[in-house]
Amino acid sequence: MTKRAMPAIWILTGDIMGPLGGGFRQQRWAEYLLARGEPIRLFHVEGAFGVRYADVYSVNELHERRRGWIAAAPPRAGVRDSRAARVFRFVKHTFLIDLFLPSVFRLIKTVHMMLRDAPPHVVLMCSSPPYAMALAGRILKAIHGDRITMALDMRDLWSLHTAFPGPKVHKRLIERWVIGGADIFTTVAPALADRFRQWFGRGGEVVFNVATHAPAISADPAAFDWGAVDPRIRAESRKIVYTGSIPAGFYDLDGLLDAIGAFALRSEAANLQFVFVGAGGELAARAAGRGLPPNLVVFTPQVRHEMAAAIQVAADTLMFLGYRAADNQGQVSIKLFEYFRRSKPILPIHIRAGSDVAWLVEHYCSRPCPNLLDVVALGDAFADVATTGGKSLPAAQDVPAREASLLQAYEDVSDQIVARVAGARP
Protein backbone atom coordinates (compact mmCIF):
# COMPACT_ATOMS: atom_id res chain seq x y z
CA MET A 1 0.00 0.00 0.00
CA THR A 2 1.32 3.43 -0.96
CA LYS A 3 2.16 5.55 2.06
CA ARG A 4 0.18 8.77 2.16
CA ALA A 5 2.17 11.97 2.12
CA MET A 6 2.20 14.00 5.32
CA PRO A 7 -0.01 17.09 4.99
CA ALA A 8 1.74 20.43 4.66
CA ILE A 9 -1.28 22.46 5.91
CA TRP A 10 -1.94 22.15 9.65
CA ILE A 11 -4.95 23.79 11.31
CA LEU A 12 -4.73 24.60 15.05
CA THR A 13 -8.19 24.66 16.63
CA GLY A 14 -10.22 24.27 19.77
CA ASP A 15 -13.47 23.50 17.94
CA ILE A 16 -13.00 21.14 14.98
CA MET A 17 -13.98 18.04 16.97
CA GLY A 18 -17.09 19.65 18.46
CA PRO A 19 -20.46 21.11 17.39
CA LEU A 20 -19.86 24.84 17.85
CA GLY A 21 -19.82 27.48 15.13
CA GLY A 22 -16.04 27.76 15.14
CA GLY A 23 -15.79 24.10 14.13
CA PHE A 24 -18.01 24.71 11.11
CA ARG A 25 -15.77 27.58 9.98
CA GLN A 26 -12.68 25.39 10.32
CA GLN A 27 -14.50 22.65 8.43
CA ARG A 28 -15.23 25.16 5.67
CA TRP A 29 -11.57 26.15 5.38
CA ALA A 30 -10.59 22.49 5.25
CA GLU A 31 -13.15 21.82 2.50
CA TYR A 32 -11.71 24.55 0.28
CA LEU A 33 -8.14 23.38 0.84
CA LEU A 34 -8.97 19.70 0.32
CA ALA A 35 -10.79 20.60 -2.90
CA ARG A 36 -7.44 21.93 -4.15
CA GLY A 37 -5.81 18.55 -3.58
CA GLU A 38 -4.07 19.49 -0.31
CA PRO A 39 -4.44 17.10 2.64
CA ILE A 40 -4.96 18.68 6.06
CA ARG A 41 -3.67 17.91 9.54
CA LEU A 42 -6.25 19.00 12.13
CA PHE A 43 -5.13 19.69 15.70
CA HIS A 44 -7.78 19.95 18.41
CA VAL A 45 -7.07 21.23 21.93
CA GLU A 46 -9.48 19.97 24.58
CA GLY A 47 -9.65 21.64 27.98
CA ALA A 48 -6.61 21.86 30.21
CA PHE A 49 -4.76 18.76 29.05
CA GLY A 50 -6.07 17.23 25.82
CA VAL A 51 -4.47 17.50 22.38
CA ARG A 52 -5.59 15.34 19.46
CA TYR A 53 -4.83 15.43 15.78
CA ALA A 54 -6.10 13.76 12.62
CA ASP A 55 -4.91 13.73 9.02
CA VAL A 56 -7.65 14.16 6.42
CA TYR A 57 -7.19 13.53 2.69
CA SER A 58 -10.61 14.20 1.13
CA VAL A 59 -13.78 16.19 1.70
CA ASN A 60 -15.76 12.99 2.16
CA GLU A 61 -13.34 11.79 4.83
CA LEU A 62 -13.58 15.18 6.56
CA HIS A 63 -17.38 15.01 6.65
CA GLU A 64 -17.36 11.45 7.95
CA ARG A 65 -14.95 12.33 10.74
CA ARG A 66 -16.85 15.49 11.63
CA ARG A 67 -20.09 13.55 11.93
CA GLY A 68 -18.43 11.15 14.34
CA TRP A 69 -16.83 13.88 16.42
CA ILE A 70 -20.04 15.89 16.68
CA ALA A 71 -22.12 12.81 17.55
CA ALA A 72 -19.71 12.00 20.38
CA ALA A 73 -19.74 15.55 21.78
CA PRO A 74 -22.53 16.70 24.13
CA PRO A 75 -24.44 19.85 23.13
CA ARG A 76 -23.04 22.93 24.80
CA ALA A 77 -23.24 26.68 24.53
CA GLY A 78 -20.66 28.70 22.67
CA VAL A 79 -20.49 31.09 25.66
CA ARG A 80 -21.57 29.80 29.05
CA ASP A 81 -23.53 32.25 31.21
CA SER A 82 -23.66 30.75 34.71
CA ARG A 83 -22.37 32.77 37.66
CA ALA A 84 -19.39 30.42 38.01
CA ALA A 85 -18.61 30.82 34.31
CA ARG A 86 -18.63 34.60 34.65
CA VAL A 87 -16.24 34.48 37.59
CA PHE A 88 -13.93 32.17 35.67
CA ARG A 89 -14.14 34.48 32.63
CA PHE A 90 -13.00 37.41 34.78
CA VAL A 91 -10.06 35.43 36.18
CA LYS A 92 -9.17 34.10 32.72
CA HIS A 93 -9.11 37.50 31.05
CA THR A 94 -7.27 39.15 33.95
CA PHE A 95 -4.50 36.60 34.42
CA LEU A 96 -4.60 34.99 30.92
CA ILE A 97 -4.58 31.52 32.44
CA ASP A 98 -6.04 30.01 29.26
CA LEU A 99 -2.78 30.89 27.49
CA PHE A 100 -0.76 28.84 29.98
CA LEU A 101 -2.78 25.64 30.17
CA PRO A 102 -0.80 22.38 29.91
CA SER A 103 -2.69 21.60 26.69
CA VAL A 104 -1.29 24.75 25.03
CA PHE A 105 2.29 23.84 25.91
CA ARG A 106 1.61 20.28 24.79
CA LEU A 107 0.30 21.55 21.43
CA ILE A 108 3.40 23.70 20.89
CA LYS A 109 5.70 20.80 21.80
CA THR A 110 3.76 18.33 19.61
CA VAL A 111 3.82 20.56 16.54
CA HIS A 112 7.49 21.44 17.13
CA MET A 113 8.46 17.75 17.27
CA MET A 114 6.34 16.85 14.23
CA LEU A 115 8.04 19.54 12.16
CA ARG A 116 11.22 17.43 12.23
CA ASP A 117 9.66 14.98 9.78
CA ALA A 118 7.31 17.41 8.03
CA PRO A 119 7.47 18.73 4.45
CA PRO A 120 10.00 21.52 3.84
CA HIS A 121 7.35 24.21 4.25
CA VAL A 122 4.27 24.03 6.46
CA VAL A 123 1.30 26.38 6.74
CA LEU A 124 -0.06 26.74 10.28
CA MET A 125 -3.61 28.01 10.13
CA CYS A 126 -4.43 29.29 13.61
CA SER A 127 -8.13 29.65 14.42
CA SER A 128 -8.99 32.08 17.22
CA PRO A 129 -10.87 31.86 19.54
CA PRO A 130 -9.50 30.26 21.60
CA TYR A 131 -6.78 32.88 21.46
CA ALA A 132 -4.21 30.35 22.68
CA MET A 133 -4.24 28.91 19.13
CA ALA A 134 -3.10 32.25 17.73
CA LEU A 135 -0.36 32.59 20.34
CA ALA A 136 0.81 29.00 19.84
CA GLY A 137 1.11 29.59 16.11
CA ARG A 138 3.06 32.82 16.64
CA ILE A 139 5.50 31.12 19.03
CA LEU A 140 6.09 28.33 16.51
CA LYS A 141 6.58 30.94 13.79
CA ALA A 142 9.20 32.68 15.96
CA ILE A 143 11.02 29.36 16.49
CA HIS A 144 10.93 28.09 12.91
CA GLY A 145 10.93 31.34 10.96
CA ASP A 146 10.40 31.15 7.21
CA ARG A 147 9.85 27.42 7.28
CA ILE A 148 6.34 28.24 8.49
CA THR A 149 3.63 30.34 6.91
CA MET A 150 1.36 31.56 9.70
CA ALA A 151 -2.25 32.05 8.57
CA LEU A 152 -4.19 33.73 11.37
CA ASP A 153 -8.01 33.53 11.28
CA MET A 154 -9.46 35.87 13.92
CA ARG A 155 -13.15 35.02 14.29
CA ASP A 156 -13.63 37.54 17.10
CA LEU A 157 -11.95 40.30 19.04
CA TRP A 158 -9.76 39.48 22.00
CA SER A 159 -8.02 42.41 23.69
CA LEU A 160 -10.44 44.85 22.02
CA HIS A 161 -13.66 43.04 23.01
CA THR A 162 -15.68 45.40 25.21
CA ALA A 163 -17.54 42.60 27.02
CA PHE A 164 -14.40 40.80 28.19
CA PRO A 165 -13.37 41.88 31.70
CA GLY A 166 -9.93 42.63 33.09
CA PRO A 167 -7.01 44.86 32.06
CA LYS A 168 -6.38 45.35 28.35
CA VAL A 169 -2.84 46.72 28.01
CA HIS A 170 -0.94 43.47 28.37
CA LYS A 171 -3.37 41.68 26.07
CA ARG A 172 -2.94 44.34 23.38
CA LEU A 173 0.83 43.98 23.52
CA ILE A 174 0.50 40.22 23.00
CA GLU A 175 -2.05 40.68 20.23
CA ARG A 176 0.11 43.23 18.40
CA TRP A 177 3.00 40.72 18.39
CA VAL A 178 0.77 37.88 17.18
CA ILE A 179 -0.94 39.83 14.40
CA GLY A 180 2.34 41.42 13.33
CA GLY A 181 3.87 37.97 12.78
CA ALA A 182 1.06 36.53 10.66
CA ASP A 183 1.82 36.03 6.97
CA ILE A 184 -1.88 35.72 6.07
CA PHE A 185 -4.51 37.43 8.22
CA THR A 186 -8.29 37.00 7.97
CA THR A 187 -11.29 37.99 10.05
CA VAL A 188 -15.08 37.72 9.84
CA ALA A 189 -16.48 41.26 9.51
CA PRO A 190 -15.43 44.72 8.30
CA ALA A 191 -15.89 46.34 11.72
CA LEU A 192 -13.46 43.83 13.24
CA ALA A 193 -10.97 44.53 10.46
CA ASP A 194 -11.30 48.27 11.14
CA ARG A 195 -10.55 47.76 14.84
CA PHE A 196 -7.52 45.58 14.13
CA ARG A 197 -6.24 48.19 11.66
CA GLN A 198 -6.76 51.04 14.11
CA TRP A 199 -4.97 49.34 17.01
CA PHE A 200 -2.44 47.03 15.35
CA GLY A 201 -1.87 48.47 11.88
CA ARG A 202 -3.31 45.46 10.00
CA GLY A 203 -6.96 45.02 9.15
CA GLY A 204 -7.05 41.50 7.79
CA GLU A 205 -9.03 40.21 4.82
CA VAL A 206 -12.75 39.87 5.54
CA VAL A 207 -14.05 36.32 5.05
CA PHE A 208 -17.67 36.19 6.20
CA ASN A 209 -18.82 33.19 8.22
CA VAL A 210 -21.24 31.90 5.55
CA ALA A 211 -23.18 28.90 6.88
CA THR A 212 -22.32 26.37 4.18
CA HIS A 213 -22.89 23.64 6.78
CA ALA A 214 -26.63 24.46 6.90
CA PRO A 215 -28.29 22.66 3.98
CA ALA A 216 -31.83 23.39 2.87
CA ILE A 217 -34.39 21.45 4.89
CA SER A 218 -37.60 20.47 3.13
CA ALA A 219 -40.06 20.14 5.99
CA ASP A 220 -43.59 21.34 6.65
CA PRO A 221 -43.40 23.83 9.55
CA ALA A 222 -47.00 23.03 10.44
CA ALA A 223 -46.07 19.41 11.08
CA PHE A 224 -43.32 20.22 13.57
CA ASP A 225 -43.94 18.93 17.10
CA TRP A 226 -43.34 21.94 19.31
CA GLY A 227 -44.48 19.97 22.33
CA ALA A 228 -41.39 17.79 21.98
CA VAL A 229 -39.26 20.93 22.38
CA ASP A 230 -41.20 22.15 25.41
CA PRO A 231 -44.81 21.41 26.44
CA ARG A 232 -45.36 25.11 27.19
CA ILE A 233 -45.06 25.97 23.49
CA ARG A 234 -48.50 26.05 21.86
CA ALA A 235 -48.82 24.57 18.39
CA GLU A 236 -51.27 27.27 17.30
CA SER A 237 -49.25 30.30 18.40
CA ARG A 238 -47.00 32.40 16.21
CA LYS A 239 -43.39 32.00 17.35
CA ILE A 240 -40.39 34.30 17.41
CA VAL A 241 -37.40 32.00 17.90
CA TYR A 242 -33.84 32.64 19.03
CA THR A 243 -31.32 29.78 18.93
CA GLY A 244 -27.95 29.91 20.70
CA SER A 245 -26.18 31.64 23.56
CA ILE A 246 -27.12 34.94 25.20
CA PRO A 247 -23.98 35.81 27.18
CA ALA A 248 -24.06 38.47 29.87
CA GLY A 249 -22.85 41.88 28.75
CA PHE A 250 -23.30 41.34 25.02
CA TYR A 251 -26.86 42.57 24.42
CA ASP A 252 -29.36 45.10 25.74
CA LEU A 253 -31.44 42.49 27.53
CA ASP A 254 -33.37 44.98 29.66
CA GLY A 255 -34.33 46.90 26.52
CA LEU A 256 -35.59 43.69 24.95
CA LEU A 257 -37.58 42.77 28.07
CA ASP A 258 -39.03 46.30 28.28
CA ALA A 259 -40.34 45.86 24.74
CA ILE A 260 -41.75 42.40 25.47
CA GLY A 261 -43.38 43.68 28.66
CA ALA A 262 -45.04 46.58 26.83
CA PHE A 263 -46.17 44.28 24.04
CA ALA A 264 -47.70 41.89 26.59
CA LEU A 265 -50.38 44.51 27.25
CA ARG A 266 -51.51 44.50 23.61
CA SER A 267 -54.24 42.23 22.29
CA GLU A 268 -51.89 40.65 19.71
CA ALA A 269 -49.80 39.13 22.54
CA ALA A 270 -52.33 36.32 23.00
CA ASN A 271 -51.25 34.87 19.65
CA LEU A 272 -47.46 35.10 20.08
CA GLN A 273 -44.69 33.29 21.97
CA PHE A 274 -41.01 34.09 22.28
CA VAL A 275 -38.94 30.89 22.29
CA PHE A 276 -35.28 31.00 23.34
CA VAL A 277 -33.41 27.77 22.66
CA GLY A 278 -30.00 27.44 24.29
CA ALA A 279 -28.01 29.17 27.00
CA GLY A 280 -30.33 31.97 28.01
CA GLY A 281 -29.87 31.92 31.75
CA GLU A 282 -29.05 35.62 32.11
CA LEU A 283 -32.13 36.67 30.12
CA ALA A 284 -34.33 34.16 31.96
CA ALA A 285 -33.15 35.50 35.33
CA ARG A 286 -34.00 39.06 34.32
CA ALA A 287 -37.37 38.03 32.90
CA ALA A 288 -38.37 36.19 36.07
CA GLY A 289 -39.20 39.34 38.01
CA ARG A 290 -41.00 41.12 35.20
CA GLY A 291 -44.49 39.72 35.78
CA LEU A 292 -44.86 38.63 32.16
CA PRO A 293 -47.90 36.52 31.21
CA PRO A 294 -47.29 32.77 31.67
CA ASN A 295 -45.57 31.15 28.70
CA LEU A 296 -45.32 34.34 26.66
CA VAL A 297 -41.57 33.77 26.89
CA VAL A 298 -40.27 30.18 26.96
CA PHE A 299 -36.67 29.19 27.65
CA THR A 300 -35.50 25.72 26.64
CA PRO A 301 -32.13 23.99 27.11
CA GLN A 302 -29.34 23.67 24.58
CA VAL A 303 -30.10 21.17 21.80
CA ARG A 304 -28.02 19.46 19.14
CA HIS A 305 -27.38 21.32 15.92
CA GLU A 306 -29.79 19.18 13.90
CA MET A 307 -32.65 19.96 16.27
CA ALA A 308 -31.76 23.67 16.31
CA ALA A 309 -31.94 23.65 12.50
CA ALA A 310 -35.37 21.98 12.58
CA ILE A 311 -36.60 24.56 15.10
CA GLN A 312 -35.37 27.40 12.87
CA VAL A 313 -37.26 25.94 9.91
CA ALA A 314 -40.47 25.62 11.95
CA ALA A 315 -40.32 29.14 13.42
CA ASP A 316 -42.46 31.97 12.08
CA THR A 317 -39.69 34.51 12.61
CA LEU A 318 -36.04 34.25 13.67
CA MET A 319 -34.64 36.75 16.16
CA PHE A 320 -31.12 38.19 15.92
CA LEU A 321 -29.75 40.37 18.73
CA GLY A 322 -27.38 43.26 18.09
CA TYR A 323 -24.29 43.66 20.24
CA ARG A 324 -24.29 46.73 22.53
CA ALA A 325 -22.08 49.15 20.58
CA ALA A 326 -22.59 52.05 18.19
CA ASP A 327 -21.75 49.82 15.23
CA ASN A 328 -22.68 46.53 16.98
CA GLN A 329 -18.88 45.93 17.23
CA GLY A 330 -18.81 43.79 14.09
CA GLN A 331 -20.39 40.91 15.98
CA VAL A 332 -21.76 38.85 13.09
CA SER A 333 -22.27 35.34 14.41
CA ILE A 334 -22.74 32.28 12.23
CA LYS A 335 -26.34 32.20 13.50
CA LEU A 336 -27.27 35.07 11.18
CA PHE A 337 -26.02 33.15 8.14
CA GLU A 338 -27.96 30.08 9.26
CA TYR A 339 -31.05 32.28 9.47
CA PHE A 340 -30.49 33.53 5.92
CA ARG A 341 -30.38 29.94 4.67
CA ARG A 342 -33.82 29.30 6.20
CA SER A 343 -35.34 32.17 4.13
CA LYS A 344 -37.56 33.04 7.08
CA PRO A 345 -38.45 36.56 8.24
CA ILE A 346 -35.64 37.90 10.42
CA LEU A 347 -36.31 40.14 13.42
CA PRO A 348 -33.10 42.22 13.81
CA ILE A 349 -33.24 43.69 17.31
CA HIS A 350 -31.05 46.68 18.21
CA ILE A 351 -29.16 46.56 14.90
CA ARG A 352 -27.55 49.92 14.14
CA ALA A 353 -27.69 51.62 10.77
CA GLY A 354 -24.45 51.17 8.88
CA SER A 355 -23.40 48.11 10.90
CA ASP A 356 -22.12 44.92 9.30
CA VAL A 357 -25.34 43.11 10.20
CA ALA A 358 -27.42 45.86 8.56
CA TRP A 359 -25.32 45.55 5.38
CA LEU A 360 -25.70 41.76 5.33
CA VAL A 361 -29.48 41.95 5.83
CA GLU A 362 -29.76 44.30 2.86
CA HIS A 363 -27.37 42.14 0.80
CA TYR A 364 -29.37 38.95 1.39
CA CYS A 365 -32.87 40.41 1.57
CA SER A 366 -32.77 43.21 -1.03
CA ARG A 367 -34.22 45.74 1.39
CA PRO A 368 -32.87 47.95 4.17
CA CYS A 369 -32.51 46.48 7.63
CA PRO A 370 -35.18 47.91 9.95
CA ASN A 371 -33.79 49.85 12.89
CA LEU A 372 -35.77 48.33 15.74
CA LEU A 373 -34.16 50.23 18.59
CA ASP A 374 -36.96 51.22 20.96
CA VAL A 375 -40.02 49.81 22.71
CA VAL A 376 -42.50 51.21 20.19
CA ALA A 377 -40.70 49.96 17.08
CA LEU A 378 -40.14 46.54 18.61
CA GLY A 379 -43.74 46.29 19.78
CA ASP A 380 -45.02 47.00 16.28
CA ALA A 381 -42.68 44.36 14.86
CA PHE A 382 -43.87 41.82 17.44
CA ALA A 383 -47.49 42.62 16.54
CA ASP A 384 -46.73 42.07 12.86
CA VAL A 385 -45.37 38.61 13.62
CA ALA A 386 -48.41 37.81 15.75
CA THR A 387 -50.86 38.79 12.99
CA THR A 388 -49.05 38.05 9.71
CA GLY A 389 -46.08 35.86 10.63
CA GLY A 390 -43.67 38.72 9.99
CA LYS A 391 -44.50 39.80 6.44
CA SER A 392 -43.11 43.28 7.05
CA LEU A 393 -39.72 41.90 8.08
CA PRO A 394 -36.78 41.10 5.77
CA ALA A 395 -36.31 37.55 4.50
CA ALA A 396 -33.41 36.25 2.41
CA GLN A 397 -33.93 35.83 -1.33
CA ASP A 398 -31.96 33.90 -3.94
CA VAL A 399 -29.49 32.80 -1.27
CA PRO A 400 -26.97 30.92 -3.50
CA ALA A 401 -26.44 34.00 -5.67
CA ARG A 402 -26.08 36.28 -2.63
CA GLU A 403 -23.55 33.95 -1.05
CA ALA A 404 -21.41 33.47 -4.15
CA SER A 405 -19.70 36.85 -3.81
CA LEU A 406 -19.08 36.30 -0.09
CA LEU A 407 -17.61 32.83 -0.61
CA GLN A 408 -15.10 34.11 -3.15
CA ALA A 409 -12.91 35.22 -0.25
CA TYR A 410 -12.47 31.57 0.79
CA GLU A 411 -11.34 30.79 -2.75
CA ASP A 412 -8.85 33.65 -2.80
CA VAL A 413 -7.28 32.94 0.60
CA SER A 414 -7.15 29.19 -0.04
CA ASP A 415 -5.28 29.91 -3.26
CA GLN A 416 -2.77 32.00 -1.28
CA ILE A 417 -2.23 29.17 1.21
CA VAL A 418 -1.81 26.49 -1.45
CA ALA A 419 0.61 28.71 -3.37
CA ARG A 420 2.82 28.96 -0.28
CA VAL A 421 2.99 25.17 -0.04
CA ALA A 422 3.44 24.58 -3.77
CA GLY A 423 6.16 27.21 -4.03
CA ALA A 424 8.31 25.39 -1.45
CA ARG A 425 8.10 21.96 -3.06
CA PRO A 426 11.15 20.75 -5.00
VOFI-154674 format. One line per 5 residues: number of its first residue (from 1); their letters; for each residue x, y, z of C-alpha. Coordinates in steps of 0.25 Angstrom, whole numbers, plus 2048, in hexadecimal, padded with zeros to 3 digits. Layout:
<sites>
NUM	A	X Y Z; ...
</sites>
This chain:
<sites>
1	MTKRA	800 800 800; 805 80E 7FC; 809 816 808; 801 823 809; 809 830 808
6	MPAIW	809 838 815; 800 844 814; 807 852 813; 7FB 85A 818; 7F8 859 827
11	ILTGD	7EC 85F 82D; 7ED 862 83C; 7DF 863 843; 7D7 861 84F; 7CA 85E 848
16	IMGPL	7CC 855 83C; 7C8 848 844; 7BC 84F 84A; 7AE 854 846; 7B1 863 847
21	GGGFR	7B1 86E 83D; 7C0 86F 83D; 7C1 860 839; 7B8 863 82C; 7C1 86E 828
26	QQRWA	7CD 866 829; 7C6 85B 822; 7C3 865 817; 7D2 869 816; 7D6 85A 815
31	EYLLA	7CB 857 80A; 7D1 862 801; 7DF 85E 803; 7DC 84F 801; 7D5 852 7F4
36	RGEPI	7E2 858 7EF; 7E9 84A 7F2; 7F0 84E 7FF; 7EE 844 80B; 7EC 84B 818
41	RLFHV	7F1 848 826; 7E7 84C 831; 7EB 84F 83F; 7E1 850 84A; 7E4 855 858
46	EGAFG	7DA 850 862; 7D9 857 870; 7E6 857 879; 7ED 84B 874; 7E8 845 867
51	VRYAD	7EE 846 85A; 7EA 83D 84E; 7ED 83E 83F; 7E8 837 832; 7EC 837 824
56	VYSVN	7E1 839 81A; 7E3 836 80B; 7D6 839 805; 7C9 841 807; 7C1 834 809
61	ELHER	7CB 82F 813; 7CA 83D 81A; 7BA 83C 81B; 7BB 82E 820; 7C4 831 82B
66	RRGWI	7BD 83E 82F; 7B0 836 830; 7B6 82D 839; 7BD 838 842; 7B0 840 843
71	AAAPP	7A8 833 846; 7B1 830 852; 7B1 83E 857; 7A6 843 861; 79E 84F 85D
76	RAGVR	7A4 85C 863; 7A3 86B 862; 7AD 873 85B; 7AE 87C 867; 7AA 877 874
81	DSRAA	7A2 881 87D; 7A1 87B 88B; 7A7 883 897; 7B2 87A 898; 7B6 87B 889
86	RVFRF	7B5 88A 88B; 7BF 88A 896; 7C8 881 88F; 7C7 88A 883; 7CC 896 88B
91	VKHTF	7D8 88E 891; 7DB 888 883; 7DC 896 87C; 7E3 89D 888; 7EE 892 88A
96	LIDLF	7EE 88C 87C; 7EE 87E 882; 7E8 878 875; 7F5 87C 86E; 7FD 873 878
101	LPSVF	7F5 867 879; 7FD 85A 878; 7F5 856 86B; 7FB 863 864; 809 85F 868
106	RLIKT	806 851 863; 801 856 856; 80E 85F 854; 817 853 857; 80F 849 84E
111	VHMML	80F 852 842; 81E 856 845; 822 847 845; 819 843 839; 820 84E 831
116	RDAPP	82D 846 831; 827 83C 827; 81D 846 820; 81E 84B 812; 828 856 80F
121	HVVLM	81D 861 811; 811 860 81A; 805 86A 81B; 800 86B 829; 7F2 870 829
126	CSSPP	7EE 875 836; 7DF 877 83A; 7DC 880 845; 7D5 87F 84E; 7DA 879 856
131	YAMAL	7E5 884 856; 7EF 879 85B; 7EF 874 84D; 7F4 881 847; 7FF 882 851
136	AGRIL	803 874 84F; 804 876 840; 80C 883 843; 816 87C 84C; 818 871 842
141	KAIHG	81A 87C 837; 825 883 840; 82C 875 842; 82C 870 834; 82C 87D 82C
146	DRITM	82A 87D 81D; 827 86E 81D; 819 871 822; 80F 879 81C; 805 87E 827
151	ALDMR	7F7 880 822; 7EF 887 82D; 7E0 886 82D; 7DA 88F 838; 7CB 88C 839
156	DLWSL	7C9 896 844; 7D0 8A1 84C; 7D9 89E 858; 7E0 8AA 85F; 7D6 8B3 858
161	HTAFP	7C9 8AC 85C; 7C1 8B6 865; 7BA 8AA 86C; 7C6 8A3 871; 7CB 8A8 87F
166	GPKVH	7D8 8AB 884; 7E4 8B3 880; 7E6 8B5 871; 7F5 8BB 870; 7FC 8AE 871
171	KRLIE	7F3 8A7 868; 7F4 8B1 85E; 803 8B0 85E; 802 8A1 85C; 7F8 8A3 851
176	RWVIG	800 8AD 84A; 80C 8A3 84A; 803 898 845; 7FC 89F 83A; 809 8A6 835
181	GADIF	80F 898 833; 804 892 82B; 807 890 81C; 7F8 88F 818; 7EE 896 821
186	TTVAP	7DF 894 820; 7D3 898 828; 7C4 897 827; 7BE 8A5 826; 7C2 8B3 821
191	ALADR	7C0 8B9 82F; 7CA 8AF 835; 7D4 8B2 82A; 7D3 8C1 82D; 7D6 8BF 83B
196	FRQWF	7E2 8B6 839; 7E7 8C1 82F; 7E5 8CC 838; 7EC 8C5 844; 7F6 8BC 83D
201	GRGGE	7F9 8C2 830; 7F3 8B6 828; 7E4 8B4 825; 7E4 8A6 81F; 7DC 8A1 813
206	VVFNV	7CD 89F 816; 7C8 891 814; 7B9 891 819; 7B5 885 821; 7AB 880 816
211	ATHAP	7A3 874 81C; 7A7 869 811; 7A4 85F 81B; 795 862 81C; 78F 85B 810
216	AISAD	781 85E 80B; 776 856 814; 76A 852 80D; 760 851 818; 752 855 81B
221	PAAFD	752 85F 826; 744 85C 82A; 748 84E 82C; 753 851 836; 750 84C 844
226	WGAVD	753 858 84D; 74E 850 859; 75A 847 858; 763 854 85A; 75B 859 866
231	PRIRA	74D 856 86A; 74B 864 86D; 74C 868 85E; 73E 868 857; 73D 862 84A
236	ESRKI	733 86D 845; 73B 879 84A; 744 882 841; 752 880 845; 75E 889 846
241	VYTGS	76A 880 848; 779 883 84C; 783 877 84C; 790 878 853; 797 87F 85E
246	IPAGF	794 88C 865; 7A0 88F 86D; 7A0 89A 877; 7A5 8A8 873; 7A3 8A5 864
251	YDLDG	795 8AA 862; 78B 8B4 867; 782 8AA 86E; 77B 8B4 877; 777 8BC 86A
256	LLDAI	772 8AF 864; 76A 8AB 870; 764 8B9 871; 75F 8B7 863; 759 8AA 866
261	GAFAL	752 8AF 873; 74C 8BA 86B; 747 8B1 860; 741 8A8 86A; 736 8B2 86D
266	RSEAA	732 8B2 85E; 727 8A9 859; 730 8A3 84F; 739 89D 85A; 72F 891 85C
271	NLQFV	733 88B 84F; 742 88C 850; 74D 885 858; 75C 888 859; 764 87C 859
276	FVGAG	773 87C 85D; 77A 86F 85B; 788 86E 861; 790 875 86C; 787 880 870
281	GELAA	789 880 87F; 78C 88E 880; 77F 893 878; 777 889 880; 77B 88E 88D
286	RAAGR	778 89C 889; 76B 898 884; 767 891 890; 763 89D 898; 75C 8A4 88D
291	GLPPN	74E 89F 88F; 74D 89B 881; 740 892 87D; 743 883 87F; 74A 87D 873
296	LVVFT	74B 889 86B; 75A 887 86C; 75F 879 86C; 76D 875 86F; 772 867 86B
301	PQVRH	77F 860 86C; 78B 85F 862; 788 855 857; 790 84E 84D; 792 855 840
306	EMAAA	789 84D 838; 77D 850 841; 781 85F 841; 780 85F 832; 773 858 832
311	IQVAA	76E 862 83C; 773 86E 833; 76B 868 828; 75E 866 830; 75F 875 836
316	DTLMF	756 880 830; 761 88A 832; 770 889 837; 775 893 841; 784 899 840
321	LGYRA	789 8A1 84B; 792 8AD 848; 79F 8AF 851; 79F 8BB 85A; 7A8 8C5 852
326	ADNQG	7A6 8D0 849; 7A9 8C7 83D; 7A5 8BA 844; 7B4 8B8 845; 7B5 8AF 838
331	QVSIK	7AE 8A4 840; 7A9 89B 834; 7A7 88D 83A; 7A5 881 831; 797 881 836
336	LFEYF	793 88C 82D; 798 885 821; 790 878 825; 784 881 826; 786 886 818
341	RRSKP	786 878 813; 779 875 819; 773 881 811; 76A 884 81C; 766 892 821
346	ILPIH	771 898 82A; 76F 8A1 836; 77C 8A9 837; 77B 8AF 845; 784 8BB 849
351	IRAGS	78B 8BA 83C; 792 8C8 839; 791 8CE 82B; 79E 8CD 824; 7A2 8C0 82C
356	DVAWL	7A8 8B4 825; 79B 8AC 829; 792 8B7 822; 79B 8B6 816; 799 8A7 815
361	VEHYC	78A 8A8 817; 789 8B1 80B; 793 8A9 803; 78B 89C 806; 77D 8A2 806
366	SRPCP	77D 8AD 7FC; 777 8B7 806; 77D 8C0 811; 77E 8BA 81F; 773 8C0 828
371	NLLDV	779 8C7 834; 771 8C1 83F; 777 8C9 84A; 76C 8CD 854; 760 8C7 85B
376	VALGD	756 8CD 851; 75D 8C8 844; 75F 8BA 84A; 751 8B9 84F; 74C 8BC 841
381	AFADV	755 8B1 83B; 751 8A7 846; 742 8AA 842; 745 8A8 833; 74B 89A 836
386	ATTGG	73E 897 83F; 735 89B 834; 73C 898 827; 748 88F 82B; 751 89B 828
391	KSLPA	74E 89F 81A; 754 8AD 81C; 761 8A8 820; 76D 8A4 817; 76F 896 812
396	AQDVP	77A 891 80A; 778 88F 7FB; 780 888 7F0; 78A 883 7FB; 794 87C 7F2
401	AREAS	796 888 7E9; 798 891 7F5; 7A2 888 7FC; 7AA 886 7EF; 7B1 893 7F1
406	LLQAY	7B4 891 800; 7BA 883 7FE; 7C4 888 7F3; 7CC 88D 7FF; 7CE 87E 803
411	EDVSD	7D3 87B 7F5; 7DD 887 7F5; 7E3 884 802; 7E3 875 800; 7EB 878 7F3
416	QIVAR	7F5 880 7FB; 7F7 875 805; 7F9 86A 7FA; 802 873 7F3; 80B 874 7FF
421	VAGAR	80C 865 800; 80E 862 7F1; 819 86D 7F0; 821 866 7FA; 820 858 7F4
426	P	82D 853 7EC
</sites>
